Amino acid sequence: MSQTKEKQGILSLKKNADKIDILAPQFYAVNSKLKLAGGLDANLKNVIAQNKVKVMPLVANAGFKQSVIHNLLLSPTAQDAIIKSLLDTAKKEKYIGWQFDFENISYLDKDLYSAFVEKTATALHKNGLILSVAAVSRSVDYENTDAFKNWGGVFDYERLAKAVDFISLMTYDDPNSVGPVASEPFINKVLAYVKGKIPPEKLSLGIPLYNWGWSVNPFKKISAGGTYDGLLYIRSNFRHDLGFDEVLGASWLTYFWNNKQYQVWYQDKKSFENKLDVIKQNNFRGFSAWVMGVEDPEIWSALSKS
């Protein structure tokens, strides 16, 4: 995360800490030496302490490198050392637990990954800590795509759900989208697939707060992590049109620059409220949003009413 987005995230935390059940900052990783590295900066720690926010940090494979997580899964000794580091760090920093955000894992490592999650969950639970997993979403048992083989295919939702306290199901990014980061039809397809695999009370719906930008002609994605502040800049400085696609369940903006047309699909209060309705209707545990600081600030007013 850039320093600017990090600062914006801390500002958002200061304003909205009372609406946050668990904060999951991404500052830890398993590095190439299979050691736990990282830590929260002093400014973030101060805000957390002042607002008494419960913290469950994310831990990822450094750079989301597949070799790092693969090597970890092949080494029980390295796994034991990582688990000990997680326990020691949580005790020292007063974390309530951890969330695994290991990504770019080969689907061939599915059983190894599930076993590692189970071993970690057992150790954390014995020490009064929680473990959750951020899981890349899919809607099929198998398909010959990179999205399946290196991202979604490794997650055995049913087995993982039995081991962990909850799963943050990342119903984003839709690899086949030509518009929103995650349309309602895409989300519904994923939820239909995991029904019966993840109990509702253990499912936290992943909601992206960033936006995607597209060039209309030629048609191609030109940005994948846009902010709401950036959207406001466009609205203030360019001729544009606004709308909401009822089928896709997402807001859009089109604008012109140098005689070329562009389009941005973004999360706003209306699309966010639609997702809150899905959570209520299905009695899900809640939601996991990524990432604070880039969002439409109006979503917090929607949340306060939920």
N, C-alpha and C positions, 0 to 999 in steps of 0.2 A: 504494500500500500504506500502511495506517495505521502510525503510529509504534509502536503496541503490537505489531502483527504483524511489523514490521521488527525489533524487538528480539527477538521470539520466534524469528525466522528466524536471527538472529545467534547466539542461544543454541544452536539446533539445529546450526548449522554448527560451533560450538566442540566440541560433543559428538560429532559424527559426521564430522568432516573426513576421517578416514582411509578412509571408505567412499565418498568423492565423487571421481569421475574428473575432472569438469569442473563448475565453478560458473558459472551464467549469471544474474547479478543483473540486475534490470530497473531501470536508473538512467539510461539514455540514450534520447534521442528526437530525431527530426527535427522541428523546430518549424515554425510557420506561415511563417517566413521562409526555410524550407528550409535551415536550418543545424543542425549537430549540437550538441545541448545535453545537459548532465548530467554526472554523475561519481559515483564511489563516495564515501561518507562516510568519515571518518578511522577510526572504530571498525571498520567492515567491512574496510577496508584492513589494519588491524593484525591482525585475525583471519586474514585471507588470508595475510599475510606470515608470521605465526607458524606456520601449518600448511602453508605451501608448496603452497597449492591452485592448480591451473590455472584461469585465469579467461577466459571467453568471454562478455562481456556481451551482453545483448539490446539491440537498438535498434528502437524502435517509432515509428510515426507518432503525434505528440503527441495524447493523448486519443483515440487510434484514430480520428481524424477522416479521413473519406474524402477531403475536399478536399486535405488535406496530402499524402497519398501520391499522389493523382491528379496534382497539380501537379508533384510531384517526377518522376513518370514521364514527364511531358510536356517536361521540361527536361534535356537532356543536360549542359548547363553546371552546373546544380545537382547533378546526379548525380556529375559529376567532382569537384566541391567536397566533397561528402559522402564520397566514396571517399577523397580525400586526407585528410580529417579522421579517418576510420577508421584509415588507415595511421599517421598521425602520433600519434594517441591510443594506439593499440596499442603502438607503439614506446616511447612515453614511459612508459606504465603497465605494460608488460611483459605484455600480454594475449596469449593464444595465437591469438586471432581474434575473430570476432563471430558472433552469430546474429541474422538478420533476424526480427523479430516484428511485421512490418507486418500489420495486420488491418483489417477493414472496407474491403476493396478491391472495386471493381466487377468483376464477371466479364468485362466488356467490356475491361478493362485487362490481361487475361491475358498476351498476347504482350509488352506493354510491361514488365510485371513480370518475366517470365522473362528478357527481354533485360537488364534492370537487374541481376538476380541473376547472370547470366552475366558481365557486365562487371565486377561487383564481385569475383566469385570469381577471375577471371583476375588482377586486380590484387593481391588478397590472396595468392594462391598464388605469384605472382612474388616476393613479399616474405616467404615462409616462414610465412604465416598461414593459418588455416582459416576457412571460411565454412559455416555451417549455416543452415537455414531452419526456423522453426516454422510448420508448415502446418496450417490448419484442415482437418479431415477431411470427406469426403463419400463417398457410395457409389453415385452415379449420374453419368452424363455431363451431364445437364441436368435441372433441374426448376424450375418457376415458383414459387419460394419465396424469401423474404428470406435464409434460411440459405444457399441456393445463390448467389443473385445478388450478395450483398454480403459473403459470408464464405468459403464453400468453393470456389465456382466459379472463382476466379482462379488456383488452383494447378494448374499443369500438372506433375503429379508426375513423369512420366517425363523431361520436359525439365529440370526443376529437379534431379532426382537425378543427371543426367549432369554438372551443373556444380558442385554443392556436395559437401562432405565427408560430410554426412549430413543427414537430414530428421527433425526432431522432429514426428512425426505426432500432432497433438492429437486423440486419440480421445475427446474431450470438447469441449463439452458436447453431449449428445444433445438436439437441439431438440424431439424428440417424446416425451421421457421423461416418465413420470408417477411416477417414483421415483428411481433412482440418477442421479448425474451422467452415468455412462456404464456401461450394463449390458454383460454379456458378449455377448449377441446383437448389440448395437449395434457393439461392438468387432470382433466376428467378421465382420460385414457390411462394415465399412470395410476390414478387412484383406483380405477376399476381393476387393474392388474394386481395391485398389492392388497386388495380386499381379501381378508381371510389369512393373509400372510403377516401383516402387521396389525396387532390389536389397536383399535381407535385410541385407546388411552395411552398408547405408546407412540403414536404418530404425531409428529410436529411438522406442519406443512411448511415447506421451504418457500419463502416469498422473496423474489429479487426486487431490490429498491432502485437499482440502476436502470439505465435505458439503452436501447440500441438505435443507431443511426444508419440510414441507408441513402445511397445515391440512387435516384430514380432512373436516370438514363446516362450511362449504362447502369443496370440494376445490380448493386452489390452492397454488402455491408461495409461501412466505413468507420464505425465505432461500436465498441461492445461494453463500455463501462461508463457511459455518460451520466452526468449528474443533473439534478433538478435545477441547480443554479445555472448550469450551462443552458438548460432549456429556457430559463427566464431571460438569459442574455439574447438568445435567438429571438424570443418574442418581442424584446425591446428594440432590436436593431435590424430586423429583416421583415419583409412582407411575408405574411404567413396565414395559414388556415388551421383551425383546430377541430377535432372531432373525437367521437368515441365509437368504436366498432362493437356493436352489441353481440355479434357472433364470436369474435375473438376475445371479447371482454377486456379490451385495452384501449387506452387513449392514444391519440396520434397527433402529430403536428407536421405540416408540410411547409417548406419555405424555399425561397429562391435566392441564389447567390451566384453572381457572374453568369446570369442567364441559365443557370442549371437548377433543377429541382431536387430537393432533398426531403427525407421523411424521418421523423423520430417517433418511436413507440416507447411509451413510458408508463410507469406506475404512478397513479395519483389517488386521491381520496376515494373516488368512485370505484376504480378497479380494485383497490385495497379492501373496500367494504364488501365487494362481491366475494373476495376470498375469505373474509371473516365469516360471511354467511355459510360458505362451504364447511368451514371448521365447526360452526355451531350445529349445522344440519347433520354432520357425521359424528359429532361428539368427540372430535379429535382432542389431543392433549393441548394443542395450541399451535403456534407458528414459530418459525425460525427465520428471521429476516437478515438479508445480506445486501448492503452493508450500511451501517449508520454513518450519517454525514452526507450521503448523496441523495437522500430522500426528499420527496415533497413534504414539507413540514405539516401540511394539513392532515396527513395520515394519523398523526398523533391525536388529533381531535376525534377522529373516527374511533381510535382505539379506546379513548377515555369513555366513550359511550357504550362500548361492547360489554 
